[in-house]
Amino acid sequence: MFKQEKRIAPRAQVRWPVTMLTSKSTVEGEIENISSKGAFVSCKDLPPLEDGFVMVIKAPDHKTMNLNGKIVWSTVVESGEGGSQFGIGVQFTRMTADDSQFLHSMSAKQ
């Protein structure tokens, strides 16, 4: 039995650094895939689940993007001697039209 895909937008596979700024902390991570609607981020620390946050995304050959987002799911990707590595699904809640167009064009290339 196949699991039904819930994503509403295609994803682009990337390796972009991201800083997530919350009211309580700053969390560094890496975006592994992204669309105009959301992203999968791996990080060593988990941002507070109840808070929205600003994602500062540094995409190559593009200006730094500041997108608002919220965590819609999280998991422990790896847990070992180096500590836990988390994976989080982020839904974007606000972005500029230019950033939306850029992300849409990135996922259309895949």
Secondary structure, 3 states (H helix, E strand, C coil): CCCCCCCCCCCEEEEEEEEEECCCCEEEEEEEEECCCEEEEEECCCCCCCCCEEEEECCCCCCCEEEEEEEEEEEEEEEECCEEEEEEEEEEEECCHHHHHHHHHHHHCC
